[in-house]
Amino acid sequence: MGKTNAKTNLESQIEENLRKVYQRTVEEDVPDRFKDLLSRLKAMDGEQPRHQEDNS
């Protein structure tokens, strides 16, 4: 029974640590270079005419 409790404790510690790492990652800001890239891509998308195909 000692092994089961130790394993459960170990699994709990691993789970807790994984949750902490995940939460820190989720809370990180998007780097400025990616924000700039997204802005440029959005601007480019707005400049190009959109083509819609009429499938009727």
mmCIF file as gemmi writes it, N, C-alpha and C atoms, coordinates in Angstrom:
data_model
loop_
_atom_site.group_PDB
_atom_site.id
_atom_site.type_symbol
_atom_site.label_atom_id
_atom_site.label_alt_id
_atom_site.label_comp_id
_atom_site.label_asym_id
_atom_site.label_entity_id
_atom_site.label_seq_id
_atom_site.pdbx_PDB_ins_code
_atom_site.Cartn_x
_atom_site.Cartn_y
_atom_site.Cartn_z
_atom_site.occupancy
_atom_site.B_iso_or_equiv
_atom_site.pdbx_formal_charge
_atom_site.auth_seq_id
_atom_site.auth_asym_id
_atom_site.pdbx_PDB_model_num
ATOM 1 N N . MET Axp A 1 ? 0.808 -1.183 0 1 0 ? 1 A 1
ATOM 2 C CA . MET Axp A 1 ? 0 0 0 1 0 ? 1 A 1
ATOM 3 C C . MET Axp A 1 ? 0.86 1.259 0 1 0 ? 1 A 1
ATOM 4 N N . GLY Axp A 2 ? 2.063 1.181 0.517 1 0 ? 2 A 1
ATOM 5 C CA . GLY Axp A 2 ? 2.957 2.317 0.544 1 0 ? 2 A 1
ATOM 6 C C . GLY Axp A 2 ? 3.327 2.787 -0.848 1 0 ? 2 A 1
ATOM 7 N N . LYS Axp A 3 ? 3.484 1.833 -1.766 1 0 ? 3 A 1
ATOM 8 C CA . LYS Axp A 3 ? 3.837 2.193 -3.143 1 0 ? 3 A 1
ATOM 9 C C . LYS Axp A 3 ? 2.697 2.949 -3.814 1 0 ? 3 A 1
ATOM 10 N N . THR Axp A 4 ? 1.473 2.559 -3.55 1 0 ? 4 A 1
ATOM 11 C CA . THR Axp A 4 ? 0.324 3.229 -4.154 1 0 ? 4 A 1
ATOM 12 C C . THR Axp A 4 ? 0.24 4.674 -3.674 1 0 ? 4 A 1
ATOM 13 N N . ASN Axp A 5 ? 0.434 4.896 -2.371 1 0 ? 5 A 1
ATOM 14 C CA . ASN Axp A 5 ? 0.39 6.252 -1.832 1 0 ? 5 A 1
ATOM 15 C C . ASN Axp A 5 ? 1.54 7.09 -2.382 1 0 ? 5 A 1
ATOM 16 N N . ALA Axp A 6 ? 2.724 6.49 -2.498 1 0 ? 6 A 1
ATOM 17 C CA . ALA Axp A 6 ? 3.873 7.214 -3.037 1 0 ? 6 A 1
ATOM 18 C C . ALA Axp A 6 ? 3.624 7.577 -4.494 1 0 ? 6 A 1
ATOM 19 N N . LYS Axp A 7 ? 3.066 6.652 -5.241 1 0 ? 7 A 1
ATOM 20 C CA . LYS Axp A 7 ? 2.783 6.916 -6.643 1 0 ? 7 A 1
ATOM 21 C C . LYS Axp A 7 ? 1.726 8.012 -6.772 1 0 ? 7 A 1
ATOM 22 N N . THR Axp A 8 ? 0.711 7.939 -5.962 1 0 ? 8 A 1
ATOM 23 C CA . THR Axp A 8 ? -0.34 8.949 -5.985 1 0 ? 8 A 1
ATOM 24 C C . THR Axp A 8 ? 0.236 10.31 -5.623 1 0 ? 8 A 1
ATOM 25 N N . ASN Axp A 9 ? 1.104 10.364 -4.635 1 0 ? 9 A 1
ATOM 26 C CA . ASN Axp A 9 ? 1.738 11.613 -4.233 1 0 ? 9 A 1
ATOM 27 C C . ASN Axp A 9 ? 2.618 12.142 -5.363 1 0 ? 9 A 1
ATOM 28 N N . LEU Axp A 10 ? 3.39 11.257 -5.981 1 0 ? 10 A 1
ATOM 29 C CA . LEU Axp A 10 ? 4.249 11.649 -7.094 1 0 ? 10 A 1
ATOM 30 C C . LEU Axp A 10 ? 3.409 12.164 -8.259 1 0 ? 10 A 1
ATOM 31 N N . GLU Axp A 11 ? 2.344 11.458 -8.581 1 0 ? 11 A 1
ATOM 32 C CA . GLU Axp A 11 ? 1.457 11.891 -9.659 1 0 ? 11 A 1
ATOM 33 C C . GLU Axp A 11 ? 0.831 13.249 -9.352 1 0 ? 11 A 1
ATOM 34 N N . SER Axp A 12 ? 0.472 13.475 -8.105 1 0 ? 12 A 1
ATOM 35 C CA . SER Axp A 12 ? -0.099 14.759 -7.698 1 0 ? 12 A 1
ATOM 36 C C . SER Axp A 12 ? 0.912 15.879 -7.859 1 0 ? 12 A 1
ATOM 37 N N . GLN Axp A 13 ? 2.158 15.619 -7.496 1 0 ? 13 A 1
ATOM 38 C CA . GLN Axp A 13 ? 3.209 16.63 -7.645 1 0 ? 13 A 1
ATOM 39 C C . GLN Axp A 13 ? 3.461 16.951 -9.118 1 0 ? 13 A 1
ATOM 40 N N . ILE Axp A 14 ? 3.496 15.909 -9.941 1 0 ? 14 A 1
ATOM 41 C CA . ILE Axp A 14 ? 3.696 16.105 -11.386 1 0 ? 14 A 1
ATOM 42 C C . ILE Axp A 14 ? 2.539 16.912 -11.96 1 0 ? 14 A 1
ATOM 43 N N . GLU Axp A 15 ? 1.34 16.546 -11.608 1 0 ? 15 A 1
ATOM 44 C CA . GLU Axp A 15 ? 0.154 17.255 -12.102 1 0 ? 15 A 1
ATOM 45 C C . GLU Axp A 15 ? 0.189 18.728 -11.689 1 0 ? 15 A 1
ATOM 46 N N . GLU Axp A 16 ? 0.512 18.983 -10.452 1 0 ? 16 A 1
ATOM 47 C CA . GLU Axp A 16 ? 0.582 20.361 -9.954 1 0 ? 16 A 1
ATOM 48 C C . GLU Axp A 16 ? 1.644 21.17 -10.705 1 0 ? 16 A 1
ATOM 49 N N . ASN Axp A 17 ? 2.816 20.572 -10.909 1 0 ? 17 A 1
ATOM 50 C CA . ASN Axp A 17 ? 3.89 21.267 -11.618 1 0 ? 17 A 1
ATOM 51 C C . ASN Axp A 17 ? 3.525 21.525 -13.078 1 0 ? 17 A 1
ATOM 52 N N . LEU Axp A 18 ? 2.89 20.572 -13.727 1 0 ? 18 A 1
ATOM 53 C CA . LEU Axp A 18 ? 2.461 20.771 -15.108 1 0 ? 18 A 1
ATOM 54 C C . LEU Axp A 18 ? 1.427 21.893 -15.206 1 0 ? 18 A 1
ATOM 55 N N . ARG Axp A 19 ? 0.518 21.937 -14.262 1 0 ? 19 A 1
ATOM 56 C CA . ARG Axp A 19 ? -0.49 23.01 -14.256 1 0 ? 19 A 1
ATOM 57 C C . ARG Axp A 19 ? 0.166 24.381 -14.076 1 0 ? 19 A 1
ATOM 58 N N . LYS Axp A 20 ? 1.158 24.464 -13.203 1 0 ? 20 A 1
ATOM 59 C CA . LYS Axp A 20 ? 1.86 25.73 -12.978 1 0 ? 20 A 1
ATOM 60 C C . LYS Axp A 20 ? 2.575 26.191 -14.237 1 0 ? 20 A 1
ATOM 61 N N . VAL Axp A 21 ? 3.274 25.278 -14.896 1 0 ? 21 A 1
ATOM 62 C CA . VAL Axp A 21 ? 4.001 25.624 -16.118 1 0 ? 21 A 1
ATOM 63 C C . VAL Axp A 21 ? 3.017 26.047 -17.198 1 0 ? 21 A 1
ATOM 64 N N . TYR Axp A 22 ? 1.93 25.322 -17.348 1 0 ? 22 A 1
ATOM 65 C CA . TYR Axp A 22 ? 0.923 25.661 -18.354 1 0 ? 22 A 1
ATOM 66 C C . TYR Axp A 22 ? 0.341 27.049 -18.073 1 0 ? 22 A 1
ATOM 67 N N . GLN Axp A 23 ? 0.001 27.322 -16.814 1 0 ? 23 A 1
ATOM 68 C CA . GLN Axp A 23 ? -0.597 28.606 -16.463 1 0 ? 23 A 1
ATOM 69 C C . GLN Axp A 23 ? 0.358 29.753 -16.756 1 0 ? 23 A 1
ATOM 70 N N . ARG Axp A 24 ? 1.636 29.578 -16.453 1 0 ? 24 A 1
ATOM 71 C CA . ARG Axp A 24 ? 2.626 30.624 -16.75 1 0 ? 24 A 1
ATOM 72 C C . ARG Axp A 24 ? 2.71 30.873 -18.252 1 0 ? 24 A 1
ATOM 73 N N . THR Axp A 25 ? 2.655 29.812 -19.026 1 0 ? 25 A 1
ATOM 74 C CA . THR Axp A 25 ? 2.725 29.935 -20.481 1 0 ? 25 A 1
ATOM 75 C C . THR Axp A 25 ? 1.508 30.68 -21.022 1 0 ? 25 A 1
ATOM 76 N N . VAL Axp A 26 ? 0.333 30.366 -20.496 1 0 ? 26 A 1
ATOM 77 C CA . VAL Axp A 26 ? -0.898 31.012 -20.934 1 0 ? 26 A 1
ATOM 78 C C . VAL Axp A 26 ? -0.863 32.513 -20.611 1 0 ? 26 A 1
ATOM 79 N N . GLU Axp A 27 ? -0.26 32.876 -19.506 1 0 ? 27 A 1
ATOM 80 C CA . GLU Axp A 27 ? -0.235 34.264 -19.063 1 0 ? 27 A 1
ATOM 81 C C . GLU Axp A 27 ? 0.838 35.111 -19.75 1 0 ? 27 A 1
ATOM 82 N N . GLU Axp A 28 ? 1.738 34.48 -20.504 1 0 ? 28 A 1
ATOM 83 C CA . GLU Axp A 28 ? 2.794 35.231 -21.174 1 0 ? 28 A 1
ATOM 84 C C . GLU Axp A 28 ? 2.209 36.139 -22.249 1 0 ? 28 A 1
ATOM 85 N N . ASP Axp A 29 ? 2.821 37.318 -22.415 1 0 ? 29 A 1
ATOM 86 C CA . ASP Axp A 29 ? 2.411 38.215 -23.485 1 0 ? 29 A 1
ATOM 87 C C . ASP Axp A 29 ? 2.921 37.699 -24.82 1 0 ? 29 A 1
ATOM 88 N N . VAL Axp A 30 ? 2.192 38.056 -25.857 1 0 ? 30 A 1
ATOM 89 C CA . VAL Axp A 30 ? 2.64 37.738 -27.212 1 0 ? 30 A 1
ATOM 90 C C . VAL Axp A 30 ? 3.807 38.677 -27.52 1 0 ? 30 A 1
ATOM 91 N N . PRO Axp A 31 ? 4.923 38.159 -28.012 1 0 ? 31 A 1
ATOM 92 C CA . PRO Axp A 31 ? 6.069 39.02 -28.323 1 0 ? 31 A 1
ATOM 93 C C . PRO Axp A 31 ? 5.699 40.099 -29.346 1 0 ? 31 A 1
ATOM 94 N N . ASP Axp A 32 ? 6.326 41.273 -29.209 1 0 ? 32 A 1
ATOM 95 C CA . ASP Axp A 32 ? 6.051 42.401 -30.095 1 0 ? 32 A 1
ATOM 96 C C . ASP Axp A 32 ? 6.256 42.046 -31.562 1 0 ? 32 A 1
ATOM 97 N N . ARG Axp A 33 ? 7.261 41.236 -31.864 1 0 ? 33 A 1
ATOM 98 C CA . ARG Axp A 33 ? 7.519 40.903 -33.27 1 0 ? 33 A 1
ATOM 99 C C . ARG Axp A 33 ? 6.347 40.131 -33.878 1 0 ? 33 A 1
ATOM 100 N N . PHE Axp A 34 ? 5.661 39.325 -33.075 1 0 ? 34 A 1
ATOM 101 C CA . PHE Axp A 34 ? 4.499 38.609 -33.592 1 0 ? 34 A 1
ATOM 102 C C . PHE Axp A 34 ? 3.304 39.545 -33.74 1 0 ? 34 A 1
ATOM 103 N N . LYS Axp A 35 ? 3.159 40.479 -32.813 1 0 ? 35 A 1
ATOM 104 C CA . LYS Axp A 35 ? 2.089 41.468 -32.936 1 0 ? 35 A 1
ATOM 105 C C . LYS Axp A 35 ? 2.291 42.302 -34.2 1 0 ? 35 A 1
ATOM 106 N N . ASP Axp A 36 ? 3.537 42.704 -34.454 1 0 ? 36 A 1
ATOM 107 C CA . ASP Axp A 36 ? 3.849 43.471 -35.658 1 0 ? 36 A 1
ATOM 108 C C . ASP Axp A 36 ? 3.537 42.656 -36.912 1 0 ? 36 A 1
ATOM 109 N N . LEU Axp A 37 ? 3.929 41.406 -36.906 1 0 ? 37 A 1
ATOM 110 C CA . LEU Axp A 37 ? 3.669 40.544 -38.05 1 0 ? 37 A 1
ATOM 111 C C . LEU Axp A 37 ? 2.17 40.403 -38.299 1 0 ? 37 A 1
ATOM 112 N N . LEU Axp A 38 ? 1.404 40.2 -37.25 1 0 ? 38 A 1
ATOM 113 C CA . LEU Axp A 38 ? -0.049 40.092 -37.405 1 0 ? 38 A 1
ATOM 114 C C . LEU Axp A 38 ? -0.644 41.378 -37.96 1 0 ? 38 A 1
ATOM 115 N N . SER Axp A 39 ? -0.151 42.513 -37.495 1 0 ? 39 A 1
ATOM 116 C CA . SER Axp A 39 ? -0.633 43.799 -38.004 1 0 ? 39 A 1
ATOM 117 C C . SER Axp A 39 ? -0.338 43.943 -39.489 1 0 ? 39 A 1
ATOM 118 N N . ARG Axp A 40 ? 0.87 43.57 -39.894 1 0 ? 40 A 1
ATOM 119 C CA . ARG Axp A 40 ? 1.232 43.669 -41.312 1 0 ? 40 A 1
ATOM 120 C C . ARG Axp A 40 ? 0.393 42.732 -42.16 1 0 ? 40 A 1
ATOM 121 N N . LEU Axp A 41 ? 0.152 41.524 -41.665 1 0 ? 41 A 1
ATOM 122 C CA . LEU Axp A 41 ? -0.659 40.566 -42.415 1 0 ? 41 A 1
ATOM 123 C C . LEU Axp A 41 ? -2.102 41.048 -42.553 1 0 ? 41 A 1
ATOM 124 N N . LYS Axp A 42 ? -2.631 41.627 -41.482 1 0 ? 42 A 1
ATOM 125 C CA . LYS Axp A 42 ? -3.989 42.167 -41.557 1 0 ? 42 A 1
ATOM 126 C C . LYS Axp A 42 ? -4.058 43.31 -42.556 1 0 ? 42 A 1
ATOM 127 N N . ALA Axp A 43 ? -3.042 44.158 -42.562 1 0 ? 43 A 1
ATOM 128 C CA . ALA Axp A 43 ? -3.004 45.278 -43.513 1 0 ? 43 A 1
ATOM 129 C C . ALA Axp A 43 ? -2.929 44.753 -44.941 1 0 ? 43 A 1
ATOM 130 N N . MET Axp A 44 ? -2.116 43.746 -45.171 1 0 ? 44 A 1
ATOM 131 C CA . MET Axp A 44 ? -1.994 43.163 -46.502 1 0 ? 44 A 1
ATOM 132 C C . MET Axp A 44 ? -3.312 42.526 -46.935 1 0 ? 44 A 1
ATOM 133 N N . ASP Axp A 45 ? -3.987 41.882 -46.013 1 0 ? 45 A 1
ATOM 134 C CA . ASP Axp A 45 ? -5.263 41.233 -46.318 1 0 ? 45 A 1
ATOM 135 C C . ASP Axp A 45 ? -6.294 42.276 -46.72 1 0 ? 45 A 1
ATOM 136 N N . GLY Axp A 46 ? -6.26 43.432 -46.089 1 0 ? 46 A 1
ATOM 137 C CA . GLY Axp A 46 ? -7.19 44.502 -46.419 1 0 ? 46 A 1
ATOM 138 C C . GLY Axp A 46 ? -6.905 45.133 -47.767 1 0 ? 46 A 1
ATOM 139 N N . GLU Axp A 47 ? -5.67 45.061 -48.245 1 0 ? 47 A 1
ATOM 140 C CA . GLU Axp A 47 ? -5.288 45.662 -49.515 1 0 ? 47 A 1
ATOM 141 C C . GLU Axp A 47 ? -5.681 44.794 -50.705 1 0 ? 47 A 1
ATOM 142 N N . GLN Axp A 48 ? -5.734 43.505 -50.518 1 0 ? 48 A 1
ATOM 143 C CA . GLN Axp A 48 ? -6.001 42.592 -51.63 1 0 ? 48 A 1
ATOM 144 C C . GLN Axp A 48 ? -7.506 42.431 -51.815 1 0 ? 48 A 1
ATOM 145 N N . PRO Axp A 49 ? -7.956 42.511 -53.063 1 0 ? 49 A 1
ATOM 146 C CA . PRO Axp A 49 ? -9.396 42.31 -53.304 1 0 ? 49 A 1
ATOM 147 C C . PRO Axp A 49 ? -9.785 40.874 -53.002 1 0 ? 49 A 1
ATOM 148 N N . ARG Axp A 50 ? -10.927 40.734 -52.437 1 0 ? 50 A 1
ATOM 149 C CA . ARG Axp A 50 ? -11.419 39.389 -52.131 1 0 ? 50 A 1
ATOM 150 C C . ARG Axp A 50 ? -12.213 38.864 -53.301 1 0 ? 50 A 1
ATOM 151 N N . HIS Axp A 51 ? -11.992 37.608 -53.624 1 0 ? 51 A 1
ATOM 152 C CA . HIS Axp A 51 ? -12.707 36.965 -54.72 1 0 ? 51 A 1
ATOM 153 C C . HIS Axp A 51 ? -13.699 35.986 -54.124 1 0 ? 51 A 1
ATOM 154 N N . GLN Axp A 52 ? -14.952 36.184 -54.466 1 0 ? 52 A 1
ATOM 155 C CA . GLN Axp A 52 ? -15.963 35.234 -54.034 1 0 ? 52 A 1
ATOM 156 C C . GLN Axp A 52 ? -16.461 34.482 -55.248 1 0 ? 52 A 1
ATOM 157 N N . GLU Axp A 53 ? -16.512 33.201 -55.11 1 0 ? 53 A 1
ATOM 158 C CA . GLU Axp A 53 ? -17.033 32.396 -56.203 1 0 ? 53 A 1
ATOM 159 C C . GLU Axp A 53 ? -18.515 32.2 -56.013 1 0 ? 53 A 1
ATOM 160 N N . ASP Axp A 54 ? -19.248 32.393 -57.071 1 0 ? 54 A 1
ATOM 161 C CA . ASP Axp A 54 ? -20.697 32.185 -57.015 1 0 ? 54 A 1
ATOM 162 C C . ASP Axp A 54 ? -20.971 30.751 -57.438 1 0 ? 54 A 1
ATOM 163 N N . ASN Axp A 55 ? -21.377 29.946 -56.507 1 0 ? 55 A 1
ATOM 164 C CA . ASN Axp A 55 ? -21.617 28.533 -56.786 1 0 ? 55 A 1
ATOM 165 C C . ASN Axp A 55 ? -23.077 28.24 -57.094 1 0 ? 55 A 1
ATOM 166 N N . SER Axp A 56 ? -23.86 29.233 -57.51 1 0 ? 56 A 1
ATOM 167 C CA . SER Axp A 56 ? -25.278 28.97 -57.764 1 0 ? 56 A 1
ATOM 168 C C . SER Axp A 56 ? -25.536 28.516 -59.163 1 0 ? 56 A 1
